[in-house]
Amino acid sequence: MEKVKLGIIGFGTIGFQHAKALTSGKVPNCTLVAIADIDEKKRESARNLYGESLAVFSTAEELIASTLVEAIHICVPHYLHPVYGIAGLKNGKHIMVEKPAGVYTKQVQELNEEARKHPELVFGVMFNQRTNPLYQKVRELVTSGELGEITRTNWIITNWFRAQSYYDQSPWRATWKGEGGGVLLNQNPHNLDLFQWICGMPSRIRSQVYYGKHRDIEVEDDVYAIFEYPNGATGCYITTIADAPGTNRLEICGDRGKIVVENDSIVFHRLRESCSAFNARFIGGIGQPECWKIEIPTKGTYTSHCGILQNFCDAILHGTSLMVPGEEGIKGLALSNAIHLSSWQEGNWVSLPIDADLYYDLLQHKIRNSKK
């Protein structure tokens, strides 16, 4: 079987997980040929695990330049995702970037622009939740028109509990300089990607964000955001790392009912008659359309990271369409940047696309004034 020769940049927690999956044969169309890490202890760990079958480099640049490697999986801190992505593309390598695609949209725009110069190369982002049949089915219900025009979205995603010890493990984590954000950049990229993938991009956002409210960190750990969509629909997004037990409940209301995603199940509250049609004909004062509660089944298996890598390699080998095209990585990031930007401007509305230069300048101010 033909296989893609892959190199991993960054042999930390996520890099190790991917290496373990690849060397265990969980992605049959991919073979791990190289790892790069600036930490000698991590390089030594890689050598001990994989021996001479694996090339080990001390810098990303060495791996990117290596003729051993056809494709690169970038598993380093967020700020470096676009840096090594651009370098890899310029060196003729296919690119898979861990989430998020970057910290601020300005740098991800540069990554996307470089990718457009190399249409022969495959560029993907590791949004593994798109392989979940649950969210695939919800997207199908929305995009097919079964729900009707969206009128309201709500996602309470507060089951990301993290103790202080989590932040104390790594000096770069939960800092403006090291990570560029908190719960929005660390835990929520998957949710924000799914939110826009299913419901589309809002036209503007306003927010109330709390920084270091629950933990000794300088970045956000409690977020409330309001979305407004081009058709006038509204949305609410709530997240934190402090709730135990937390909640994961997505509601999407439309002209023909409401979809509720919770506890790994989909319930469609399906209206027999659309709200708009009922409103036009009903003269009884108080009343509402007849509603059927339907449990929606799903098919398929959640393949997570391995599924995304399998698809990435299929795209390289056979031209298969990507589940997560790399240029889409900017969309969820734009949502988190807009939420930050609104909070930095006294909760005022922020239109999308955001002012990328303004966001960058304000972020640099945060970095310069960091106490961490």
RODO-2510 file (C-alpha; in nm, 4 decimals, decimal comma):
residues 372
     n   res          X          Y          Z
     1     m     0,0000     0,0000     0,0000
     2     e     0,1247     0,3441    -0,0908
     3     k     0,1894     0,5604     0,2150
     4     v     0,2627     0,9263     0,2852
     5     k     0,5956     0,9883     0,4588
     6     l     0,5118     1,2185     0,7492
     7     g     0,7255     1,4195     0,9891
     8     i     0,6021     1,5630     1,3204
     9     i     0,7297     1,8966     1,4463
    10     g     0,6955     1,9023     1,8251
    11     f     0,7156     1,5868     2,0358
    12     g     0,5094     1,7143     2,3278
    13     t     0,1780     1,5765     2,4482
    14     i    -0,0139     1,5922     2,1203
    15     g     0,2896     1,5120     1,9041
    16     f     0,3529     1,1994     2,1103
    17     q    -0,0125     1,0936     2,0775
    18     h    -0,0011     1,1254     1,7005
    19     a     0,3316     0,9413     1,6810
    20     k     0,1895     0,6567     1,8899
    21     a    -0,1163     0,6276     1,6646
    22     l     0,0919     0,6305     1,3474
    23     t     0,3443     0,3739     1,4672
    24     s     0,0574     0,1523     1,5865
    25     g    -0,0826     0,1364     1,2342
    26     k    -0,3998     0,3322     1,3092
    27     v    -0,3505     0,5423     0,9956
    28     p    -0,2675     0,2751     0,7357
    29     n    -0,1903     0,5161     0,4506
    30     c     0,0715     0,7091     0,6520
    31     t     0,4133     0,6255     0,7901
    32     l     0,6027     0,8322     1,0463
    33     v     0,9579     0,8940     0,9258
    34     a     1,0829     1,1891     1,1337
    35     i     1,0365     1,3970     1,4473
    36     a     1,1788     1,7383     1,5368
    37     d     1,1961     1,8980     1,8797
    38     i     1,4252     2,1593     2,0350
    39     d     1,4206     1,9714     2,3677
    40     e     1,6998     1,7133     2,3909
    41     k     1,5019     1,5084     2,6456
    42     k     1,2129     1,4741     2,4028
    43     r     1,4473     1,3845     2,1183
    44     e     1,6069     1,1187     2,3363
    45     s     1,2628     0,9866     2,4239
    46     a     1,1803     0,9568     2,0539
    47     r     1,5060     0,7710     1,9862
    48     n     1,4382     0,5299     2,2719
    49     l     1,0874     0,4613     2,1481
    50     y     1,1513     0,4231     1,7769
    51     g     1,5242     0,3603     1,7359
    52     e     1,6924     0,4001     1,3997
    53     s     1,3658     0,3659     1,2073
    54     l     1,2960     0,7313     1,2798
    55     a     1,4994     1,0405     1,1879
    56     v     1,5249     1,2825     1,4799
    57     f     1,5994     1,6511     1,4197
    58     s     1,6835     1,9249     1,6682
    59     t     1,5032     2,2012     1,4757
    60     a     1,1877     2,2331     1,2703
    61     e     1,3881     2,3854     0,9891
    62     e     1,5987     2,0694     0,9542
    63     l     1,2909     1,8492     0,9283
    64     i     1,1214     2,0861     0,6816
    65     a     1,4291     2,0763     0,4569
    66     s     1,4671     1,6986     0,4769
    67     t     1,4058     1,4942     0,1623
    68     l     1,2828     1,2100     0,3840
    69     v     0,9594     1,3940     0,4497
    70     e     0,6644     1,4495     0,2129
    71     a     0,4198     1,5939     0,4637
    72     i     0,4484     1,7763     0,7962
    73     h     0,2237     1,7698     1,1017
    74     i     0,2806     2,0835     1,3098
    75     c     0,2321     2,0114     1,6831
    76     v     0,4015     2,3091     1,8510
    77     p     0,2576     2,6061     2,0492
    78     h    -0,0061     2,8072     1,8631
    79     y     0,2026     3,1057     1,7543
    80     l     0,4316     2,8803     1,5509
    81     h     0,1598     2,7020     1,3516
    82     p     0,1562     2,9564     1,0652
    83     v     0,5346     3,0051     1,0837
    84     y     0,6168     2,6422     1,0149
    85     g     0,3158     2,6035     0,7876
    86     i     0,4465     2,8749     0,5567
    87     a     0,8010     2,7378     0,5729
    88     g     0,6788     2,3887     0,4886
    89     l     0,4739     2,5045     0,1911
    90     k     0,7696     2,7010     0,0560
    91     n     0,9740     2,3796     0,0803
    92     g     0,7184     2,1770    -0,1132
    93     k     0,5703     1,9889     0,1837
    94     h     0,2055     1,9021     0,2423
    95     i     0,0897     2,0617     0,5683
    96     m    -0,1327     1,9510     0,8560
    97     v    -0,1654     2,2142     1,1299
    98     e    -0,2867     2,1407     1,4820
    99     k    -0,5731     2,3513     1,6129
   100     p    -0,5966     2,6446     1,6263
   101     a    -0,4538     2,7487     1,2891
   102     g    -0,2849     3,0387     1,4692
   103     v    -0,3378     3,2979     1,7387
   104     y    -0,4546     3,5945     1,5330
   105     t    -0,6172     3,6163     1,1913
   106     k    -0,3424     3,8328     1,0406
   107     q    -0,0880     3,5494     1,0606
   108     v    -0,3371     3,2886     0,9403
   109     q    -0,4241     3,5097     0,6428
   110     e    -0,0558     3,4963     0,5507
   111     l    -0,0600     3,1164     0,5819
   112     n    -0,3680     3,0925     0,3598
   113     e    -0,2125     3,3254     0,1027
   114     e     0,0991     3,1090     0,0873
   115     a    -0,1141     2,7956     0,0484
   116     r    -0,2951     2,9492    -0,2494
   117     k     0,0436     2,9823    -0,4219
   118     h     0,0860     2,6033    -0,3989
   119     p    -0,2343     2,4389    -0,5276
   120     e    -0,0381     2,1179    -0,5815
   121     l     0,0123     2,0827    -0,2038
   122     v    -0,2465     1,9635     0,0484
   123     f    -0,3126     2,1925     0,3460
   124     g    -0,5357     2,0788     0,6323
   125     v    -0,6220     2,1647     0,9935
   126     m    -0,6734     1,9132     1,2751
   127     f    -1,0378     1,9802     1,3599
   128     n    -1,1063     1,6177     1,4466
   129     q    -1,4606     1,6839     1,5721
   130     r    -1,5756     1,7093     1,2113
   131     t    -1,5409     1,3296     1,1968
   132     n    -1,8084     1,2932     1,4668
   133     p    -2,1286     1,1493     1,3109
   134     l    -2,3297     1,3480     1,5663
   135     y    -2,2189     1,6856     1,4335
   136     q    -2,2149     1,5644     1,0732
   137     k    -2,5851     1,4794     1,1065
   138     v    -2,6679     1,8140     1,2684
   139     r    -2,4941     1,9955     0,9838
   140     e    -2,6879     1,7861     0,7325
   141     l    -3,0190     1,8775     0,8978
   142     v    -2,9306     2,2469     0,8872
   143     t    -2,7764     2,2711     0,5406
   144     s    -3,0480     2,0558     0,3788
   145     g    -3,3136     2,3055     0,4864
   146     e    -3,4922     2,0524     0,7075
   147     l    -3,4793     2,2979     0,9991
   148     g    -3,5753     2,5958     0,7863
   149     e    -3,4023     2,9306     0,8149
   150     i    -3,2044     2,9615     1,1391
   151     t    -3,3526     3,2098     1,3865
   152     r    -3,1444     3,1479     1,6991
   153     t    -2,8344     2,9565     1,8108
   154     n    -2,7182     2,8793     2,1634
   155     w    -2,4181     2,6794     2,2787
   156     i    -2,3385     2,6326     2,6461
   157     i    -2,0036     2,4543     2,6465
   158     t    -1,8808     2,4575     3,0058
   159     n    -1,7521     2,1011     3,0461
   160     w    -1,3899     2,2073     2,9986
   161     f    -1,2975     2,1992     3,3680
   162     r    -0,9295     2,2631     3,4349
   163     a    -0,7580     2,2836     3,7748
   164     q    -0,4745     2,5232     3,8519
   165     s    -0,2231     2,2392     3,8232
   166     y    -0,3092     2,2093     3,4537
   167     y    -0,1859     2,5630     3,3921
   168     d     0,1182     2,5176     3,6121
   169     q     0,2464     2,2272     3,3992
   170     s     0,3780     2,4439     3,1150
   171     p     0,5153     2,7997     3,1416
   172     w     0,3774     2,8995     2,7985
   173     r     0,0231     2,7888     2,8737
   174     a    -0,2469     3,0470     2,9545
   175     t    -0,0215     3,3448     2,8826
   176     w    -0,0560     3,6129     2,6167
   177     k     0,2996     3,5602     2,4985
   178     g     0,3022     3,1810     2,5046
   179     e    -0,0515     3,0815     2,4043
   180     g    -0,2263     3,4009     2,2987
   181     g    -0,5414     3,3287     2,4936
   182     g    -0,7144     3,0958     2,7360
   183     v    -1,0289     2,8860     2,7067
   184     l    -1,1034     3,0238     2,3586
   185     l    -0,7602     2,9328     2,2176
   186     n    -0,6937     2,6141     2,4120
   187     q    -1,0195     2,4262     2,4668
   188     n    -1,2743     2,5932     2,2362
   189     p    -1,1246     2,5917     1,8836
   190     h    -1,3110     2,2676     1,8068
   191     n    -1,6439     2,4080     1,9277
   192     l    -1,6022     2,7393     1,7481
   193     d    -1,5136     2,5547     1,4271
   194     l    -1,8215     2,3337     1,4588
   195     f    -2,0419     2,6332     1,5415
   196     q    -1,9534     2,8145     1,2194
   197     w    -1,9373     2,4896     1,0156
   198     i    -2,2953     2,4064     1,1109
   199     c    -2,4577     2,7487     1,1501
   200     g    -2,2438     2,9762     0,9331
   201     m    -2,0460     3,2868     1,0240
   202     p    -2,2109     3,5707     1,2147
   203     s    -2,1876     3,9263     1,0854
   204     r    -2,1000     4,0779     1,4237
   205     i    -2,0213     3,9812     1,7843
   206     r    -2,0205     4,1435     2,1256
   207     s    -1,8960     3,9893     2,4489
   208     q    -1,8334     3,9979     2,8207
   209     v    -1,5078     3,8204     2,9028
   210     y    -1,3427     3,7563     3,2399
   211     y    -0,9658     3,7192     3,2625
   212     g    -0,8153     3,5161     3,5475
   213     k    -1,1469     3,5087     3,7291
   214     h    -1,1280     3,1474     3,8462
   215     r    -0,7586     3,0560     3,8070
   216     d    -0,4254     3,2315     3,8536
   217     i    -0,3830     3,3024     3,4822
   218     e    -0,3759     3,6237     3,2782
   219     v    -0,6003     3,5100     2,9941
   220     e    -0,9741     3,4425     2,9681
   221     d    -1,1385     3,1664     3,1717
   222     d    -1,5061     3,2750     3,1564
   223     v    -1,6781     3,3953     2,8365
   224     y    -2,0218     3,5217     2,7328
   225     a    -2,0734     3,6215     2,3695
   226     i    -2,3681     3,7317     2,1559
   227     f    -2,3711     3,6648     1,7817
   228     e    -2,5797     3,8343     1,5144
   229     y    -2,6114     3,6658     1,1749
   230     p    -2,6594     3,8252     0,8319
   231     n    -3,0276     3,7199     0,8224
   232     g    -3,0955     3,8821     1,1613
   233     a    -3,0769     3,5586     1,3630
   234     t    -2,9074     3,5815     1,7018
   235     g    -2,6830     3,3491     1,8956
   236     c    -2,5326     3,3034     2,2403
   237     y    -2,2030     3,1316     2,3246
   238     i    -2,1013     3,0579     2,6838
   239     t    -1,7862     2,8805     2,7970
   240     t    -1,5621     2,8442     3,1029
   241     i    -1,3085     2,6116     3,2619
   242     a    -1,4556     2,6482     3,6112
   243     d    -1,7834     2,4514     3,6126
   244     a    -1,7986     2,0990     3,7549
   245     p    -2,0034     1,9295     3,6350
   246     g    -2,0195     2,1322     3,3190
   247     t    -2,2744     2,1432     3,0386
   248     n    -2,2455     2,0757     2,6670
   249     r    -2,5746     2,1747     2,5055
   250     l    -2,6145     2,3068     2,1531
   251     e    -2,9521     2,4438     2,0446
   252     i    -3,0325     2,5589     1,6927
   253     c    -3,3772     2,7089     1,6354
   254     g    -3,5247     2,7481     1,2896
   255     d    -3,8511     2,8222     1,1152
   256     r    -3,9428     2,4543     1,1258
   257     g    -3,8425     2,3663     1,4813
   258     k    -3,5440     2,3224     1,7100
   259     i    -3,2464     2,0875     1,7191
   260     v    -3,0949     2,0039     2,0589
   261     v    -2,7592     1,8276     2,0858
   262     e    -2,6770     1,7020     2,4355
   263     n    -2,5472     1,3832     2,5974
   264     d    -2,4283     1,2472     2,2610
   265     s    -2,7782     1,2543     2,1143
   266     i    -2,9815     1,4693     1,8741
   267     v    -3,3437     1,5602     1,9419
   268     f    -3,5340     1,7378     1,6659
   269     h    -3,8437     1,9238     1,7893
   270     r    -4,0058     1,9215     1,4459
   271     l    -4,2963     2,1544     1,3746
   272     r    -4,5796     2,0171     1,1658
   273     e    -4,6186     2,3642     1,0200
   274     s    -4,3491     2,6294     0,9931
   275     c    -4,3557     2,9191     1,2371
   276     s    -4,3926     3,1696     0,9547
   277     a    -4,6875     2,9862     0,7971
   278     f    -4,8595     2,9364     1,1324
   279     n    -4,8118     3,3030     1,2243
   280     a    -4,9612     3,4135     0,8928
   281     r    -5,2841     3,2137     0,9303
   282     f    -5,3431     3,1793     1,3066
   283     i    -5,6043     3,4121     1,4603
   284     g    -5,6587     3,2428     1,7966
   285     g    -5,4444     3,4756     2,0078
   286     i    -5,2345     3,2266     2,2045
   287     g    -5,1207     2,9150     2,0236
   288     q    -4,8310     2,7517     1,8491
   289     p    -4,7679     2,4926     1,5765
   290     e    -4,8021     2,1249     1,6563
   291     c    -4,4589     1,9844     1,7487
   292     w    -4,3178     1,6326     1,7187
   293     k    -4,0230     1,5251     1,9318
   294     i    -3,7969     1,3082     1,7193
   295     e    -3,4757     1,1350     1,8226
   296     i    -3,2426     1,1487     1,5241
   297     p    -3,0207     0,8421     1,4686
   298     t    -2,6640     0,8738     1,3434
   299     k    -2,4525     0,6402     1,1347
   300     g    -2,0803     0,5912     1,1237
   301     t    -1,7900     0,5970     1,3654
   302     y    -1,6148     0,8889     1,5295
   303     t    -1,2605     0,8509     1,3964
   304     s    -1,1123     1,1641     1,5601
   305     h    -0,7467     1,2537     1,4895
   306     c    -0,6750     0,9347     1,2961
   307     g    -0,9706     0,9991     1,0689
   308     i    -0,8459     1,3464     0,9838
   309     l    -0,4939     1,2173     0,9139
   310     q    -0,6318     0,9317     0,7025
   311     n    -0,8323     1,1816     0,4980
   312     f    -0,5304     1,4156     0,4705
   313     c    -0,3172     1,1350     0,3292
   314     d    -0,5972     1,0239     0,0954
   315     a    -0,6041     1,3799    -0,0385
   316     i    -0,2287     1,3626    -0,1034
   317     l    -0,2360     1,0162    -0,2610
   318     h    -0,5676     1,0173    -0,4452
   319     g    -0,6996     1,3761    -0,4568
   320     t    -0,9782     1,3051    -0,2062
   321     s    -1,1614     1,6147    -0,0806
   322     l    -1,0435     1,7331     0,2599
   323     m    -1,2793     1,7129     0,5551
   324     v    -1,1122     2,0256     0,6941
   325     p    -0,9527     2,2394     0,4218
   326     g    -0,6716     2,4444     0,5711
   327     e    -0,8133     2,7790     0,4626
   328     e    -1,1170     2,7179     0,6856
   329     g    -0,9002     2,7303     0,9969
   330     i    -0,9310     3,1073     1,0032
   331     k    -1,3084     3,1012     1,0551
   332     g    -1,3263     2,9706     1,4122
   333     l    -1,0217     3,1816     1,4991
   334     a    -1,2023     3,4896     1,3681
   335     l    -1,4817     3,4180     1,6169
   336     s    -1,2434     3,3972     1,9144
   337     n    -1,0526     3,7069     1,7985
   338     a    -1,3809     3,8975     1,7683
   339     i    -1,4864     3,7899     2,1191
   340     h    -1,1540     3,9115     2,2579
   341     l    -1,1657     4,2334     2,0593
   342     s    -1,5163     4,3190     2,1786
   343     s    -1,4138     4,2697     2,5416
   344     w    -1,1055     4,4884     2,4888
   345     q    -1,3351     4,7614     2,3538
   346     e    -1,5800     4,7752     2,6456
   347     g    -1,8101     4,5100     2,5036
   348     n    -1,8936     4,6988     2,1853
   349     w    -2,0066     4,5227     1,8697
   350     v    -1,7261     4,3934     1,6466
   351     s    -1,8056     4,3345     1,2806
   352     l    -1,6664     4,0388     1,0891
   353     p    -1,4234     4,0171     0,9238
   354     i    -1,2436     4,1865     1,2121
   355     d    -0,9818     4,4593     1,1847
   356     a    -0,6839     4,2213     1,1827
   357     d    -0,4261     4,4968     1,2316
   358     l    -0,6111     4,6418     1,5313
   359     y    -0,6369     4,2990     1,6931
   360     y    -0,2663     4,2372     1,6377
   361     d    -0,1695     4,5737     1,7905
   362     l    -0,3861     4,5194     2,0990
   363     l    -0,2512     4,1684     2,1440
   364     q     0,1057     4,3005     2,1329
   365     h     0,0097     4,5467     2,4063
   366     k    -0,1180     4,2547     2,6154
   367     i     0,2089     4,0697     2,5601
   368     r     0,4251     4,3677     2,6560
   369     n     0,2266     4,4217     2,9751
   370     s     0,2159     4,0570     3,0736
   371     k     0,2917     3,9854     3,4381
   372     k     0,3675     3,6202     3,3669
***
